[in-house]
Amino acid sequence: MSSELAQSLRAPLALPVIVAPMFLVSGPELVVASCRAGVMGSFPTQNARTFEQLDGWIDEIKTGIADLVDPRWAVSMIVHKTYERFDAELELMTDRQPDVVITALGSPSRVADAVHGYGGAVFADVMSVEHARKAAGAGADGLVLVCQGAGGHTGRLSAFALVDEVRSFFDGPLVVGGAISTGRGVLAAEALGADLAYMGTRYIACPESLVGGRYRELLVRAGIEGVTATAAVTGVLCSWLDESLADAGYDTERLSTPGEIDFSDVHGESKPWKDIFGAGQGVGAITGIETVQAVTEQLVAEYRAAVDAVSARSELLRT
Ligand SMILES: Cc1cc2nc3c(=O)[nH]c(=O)nc-3n(C[C@H](O)[C@H](O)[C@H](O)COP(=O)(O)O)c2cc1C
């Protein structure tokens, strides 16, 4: 049984999906297109190079969704104590009031009072049971479980096991991500016990994202065996498109040597992310460049077909 908060966030959506925040990929156009297509749009605040740009992006989002009935949008915010824009960004969010603030790289407690103060919800991005417990105890209303197969900074744990373990102690909104690229996957996430699916990779190639043509081309070409999760590039386990790793000179030896962790340059210029393209194991679902609306319509159709297929199977069980 999903919580009241989960139901209120999900109710106005055409499909229980958050288009996940992605570094150098998600900007205001993707957020607006996601909301207009009936899913929850989001972006990481650090994608805006300056605070002024961030302010302008939020204006664009608010204007772009002003005519919608009950749209849902979210931001992800770095809450690490070294993040110098933290205070200013939190004040901006208090003013602009996204439905959900997703916290990354630190404790959700840093934003909880401010976000709850305007009636928003705080979700924490976690990859382990330990972090899920900590975040739940630190004021997170919801948890985003980033699991194996996810694009970008990826998880190591299977969604099948992690959702179950977290559900044993957490009954708030649960979002699950990691290689969910079809409507069948969205239904599967719900069957596991999640309230919403977190989908990044499936939406990167859409014309509304910030990425360039080469990235889109590689996404269309790649399948599950065309991505590799490695810590060699940034020091943190990330899932990348193989062709972009090869273009950047990552051979087998370089791929087995962990890189250095460096969060110092997070404002849109980070070198590895510019030249090496992140994608998860669900990349095979991308077969062309389609708008957010078209992708979402396809997901809805797949979801409905999956619901029918599952009910047909359950009929079989009874006979
Ligand atoms: C290119 C790329 C960049 C990402 N950047 C971020 C980010 O800046 N912040 C964040 O919280 N998650 C980031 N993610 C992770 C996504 O929010 C999400 O967890 C992931 O895309 C879900 O898995 P999927 O790609 O298989 O759908 C990124 C993912 C990708 C593919």
The ligand as a Gaussian input file, in Angstrom:
#p B3LYP/6-31G(d) Opt

LIG

0 1
 C       24.513000      10.869000     -18.359000
 C       23.981000      10.747000     -16.975000
 C       24.231000      11.727000     -16.054000
 C       23.732000      11.627000     -14.744000
 N       23.951000      12.635000     -13.865000
 C       23.371000      12.625000     -12.641000
 C       23.463000      13.747000     -11.765000
 O       24.082000      14.766000     -12.075000
 N       22.860000      13.673000     -10.557000
 C       22.160000      12.566000     -10.180000
 O       21.625000      12.546000      -9.067000
 N       22.067000      11.475000     -10.972000
 C       22.634000      11.491000     -12.202000
 N       22.480000      10.425000     -13.063000
 C       21.733000       9.257000     -12.612000
 C       20.260000       9.406000     -12.927000
 O       19.686000      10.412000     -12.124000
 C       19.509000       8.056000     -12.678000
 O       19.847000       7.551000     -11.411000
 C       19.820000       7.013000     -13.726000
 O       19.836000       7.608000     -15.003000
 C       18.787000       5.892000     -13.715000
 O       19.201000       4.811000     -14.492000
 P       18.951000       4.668000     -16.087000
 O       19.893000       5.646000     -16.730000
 O       19.323000       3.263000     -16.358000
 O       17.533000       5.009000     -16.367000
 C       22.982000      10.492000     -14.369000
 C       22.709000       9.502000     -15.318000
 C       23.189000       9.619000     -16.612000
 C       22.864000       8.561000     -17.617000

